[in-house]
Amino acid sequence: MLYAQDFANQFESKLILLNSVHFQYYVASDEYARYDLPRLTQYAEKAARKQMRDLVKKTDWGGLQVETSLQTGHPGQQICDGARGCAADLIITSTHGTTGFKHVLLGSTAEYVVRHAHCPVLVVPSHERPALTSTKTQT
């Protein structure tokens, strides 16, 4: 988020923070489990709203114009639809760097956004990456 904030300040842009609440639908042997999904979604939305309010309240935006948006559904679709709806010039998103089997099972929101967005997408790492070390030996 700090990267997006700095970017928006640099270009005197409006920053829209979008959070998407999404539950994968899993088939369970417990027939009653499906009735819990609406209640779980409601609790998740309430928690997400509180987190967004706290984030906006506790962050020094330095005069930056900030809007928030809470959506329910597939995060990649919500980001792309939200960006299209407000005619965004750029989407900045982070990636957790999931690879391998976990990536195949869970997918990547950043990858989805890059493939489906109507505008350029800037993907930044969500956390510091360890430095690469050279495997060459000195001769």
C-alpha positions as CSV (number, residue, x, y, z in Angstrom):
1,M,0.0,0.0,0.0
2,L,2.9,2.4,0.7
3,Y,4.1,2.0,-2.9
4,A,0.6,2.9,-4.2
5,Q,0.4,5.8,-1.8
6,D,3.8,7.2,-2.9
7,F,2.9,6.7,-6.6
8,A,-0.4,8.6,-6.1
9,N,1.4,11.4,-4.3
10,Q,4.0,11.6,-7.1
11,F,1.3,12.0,-9.8
12,E,-1.2,13.9,-7.6
13,S,-3.7,11.1,-8.2
14,K,-6.7,9.8,-6.3
15,L,-6.1,6.5,-4.6
16,I,-8.9,3.9,-4.4
17,L,-8.4,1.1,-1.9
18,L,-10.4,-1.9,-2.9
19,N,-10.9,-4.9,-0.6
20,S,-12.7,-8.0,-1.8
21,V,-14.3,-10.5,0.5
22,H,-14.3,-14.0,-1.1
23,F,-15.1,-17.4,0.1
24,Q,-14.3,-20.4,-2.1
25,Y,-17.2,-22.8,-2.2
26,Y,-16.2,-26.2,-0.9
27,V,-18.4,-29.2,-1.0
28,A,-18.6,-30.7,2.5
29,S,-20.2,-33.9,3.7
30,D,-22.0,-31.9,6.3
31,E,-25.3,-30.9,4.6
32,Y,-25.7,-27.9,7.1
33,A,-22.4,-26.3,6.2
34,R,-23.8,-24.5,3.2
35,Y,-26.2,-22.7,5.5
36,D,-23.3,-21.1,7.4
37,L,-21.8,-19.5,4.3
38,P,-24.1,-16.4,4.3
39,R,-23.4,-15.8,8.0
40,L,-19.6,-16.3,7.5
41,T,-19.7,-13.8,4.6
42,Q,-21.6,-11.3,6.7
43,Y,-19.0,-11.6,9.5
44,A,-16.1,-11.3,7.0
45,E,-17.6,-8.2,5.4
46,K,-18.1,-6.6,8.8
47,A,-14.5,-7.3,9.8
48,A,-13.2,-6.1,6.4
49,R,-15.2,-2.8,6.8
50,K,-13.7,-2.3,10.3
51,Q,-10.2,-3.0,9.0
52,M,-10.6,-0.6,6.1
53,R,-11.9,2.2,8.5
54,D,-9.0,1.6,10.9
55,L,-6.5,1.7,8.0
56,V,-7.8,4.9,6.6
57,K,-8.1,6.5,10.1
58,K,-4.6,5.4,11.2
59,T,-2.7,6.3,8.0
60,D,-1.2,9.7,7.3
61,W,-2.3,10.2,3.7
62,G,-0.5,13.6,3.4
63,G,-3.5,15.3,1.7
64,L,-4.0,12.5,-0.8
65,Q,-7.6,12.0,-1.9
66,V,-8.5,8.4,-0.8
67,E,-11.7,6.4,-1.5
68,T,-12.5,3.0,-0.2
69,S,-14.5,0.1,-1.8
70,L,-15.5,-3.1,-0.2
71,Q,-16.7,-5.8,-2.7
72,T,-17.8,-9.4,-2.4
73,G,-16.7,-11.9,-5.0
74,H,-13.7,-13.1,-6.8
75,P,-10.9,-10.5,-6.0
76,G,-9.5,-10.4,-9.5
77,Q,-12.9,-9.8,-11.1
78,Q,-13.7,-7.2,-8.5
79,I,-10.5,-5.3,-9.0
80,C,-10.9,-5.3,-12.8
81,D,-14.5,-4.3,-12.7
82,G,-13.8,-1.6,-10.1
83,A,-11.0,-0.2,-12.2
84,R,-13.1,-0.2,-15.3
85,G,-16.1,1.4,-13.5
86,C,-14.0,4.3,-12.3
87,A,-11.9,4.6,-15.5
88,A,-8.7,4.0,-13.6
89,D,-5.5,4.8,-15.5
90,L,-3.4,2.3,-13.5
91,I,-3.9,-0.6,-11.1
92,I,-1.3,-1.2,-8.4
93,T,-1.5,-4.6,-6.7
94,S,0.8,-6.7,-4.7
95,T,1.7,-10.4,-5.0
96,H,2.6,-12.8,-2.3
97,G,4.8,-14.8,-4.6
98,T,2.9,-18.1,-4.4
99,T,4.3,-20.7,-6.7
100,G,4.1,-24.4,-7.4
101,F,1.2,-26.5,-6.3
102,K,-0.2,-23.9,-4.0
103,H,-0.4,-21.5,-7.0
104,V,-2.2,-24.1,-9.0
105,L,-4.7,-24.7,-6.3
106,L,-5.3,-21.1,-5.2
107,G,-4.4,-19.2,-8.3
108,S,-3.1,-15.7,-8.3
109,T,-5.2,-12.6,-8.0
110,A,-2.3,-10.5,-9.4
111,E,-2.0,-12.8,-12.4
112,Y,-5.7,-12.6,-13.1
113,V,-5.7,-8.8,-12.9
114,V,-2.7,-8.6,-15.3
115,R,-4.5,-10.8,-17.8
116,H,-7.9,-9.2,-17.6
117,A,-7.5,-5.5,-16.7
118,H,-8.4,-2.8,-19.2
119,C,-5.5,-0.6,-18.1
120,P,-1.8,-1.1,-17.2
121,V,-1.1,-3.1,-14.0
122,L,1.9,-2.6,-11.7
123,V,2.6,-5.6,-9.5
124,V,4.8,-5.1,-6.5
125,P,6.0,-7.6,-3.9
126,S,4.0,-7.6,-0.7
127,H,7.1,-8.1,1.4
128,E,10.9,-7.7,1.2
129,R,12.6,-10.4,-1.0
130,P,15.9,-12.0,0.1
131,A,18.8,-10.9,-2.1
132,L,19.8,-13.3,-4.8
133,T,23.2,-14.9,-4.4
134,S,25.5,-15.7,-7.3
135,T,26.2,-19.4,-7.8
136,K,29.4,-18.6,-9.8
137,T,32.7,-19.5,-8.2
138,Q,35.7,-17.3,-8.2
139,T,38.6,-18.6,-10.4
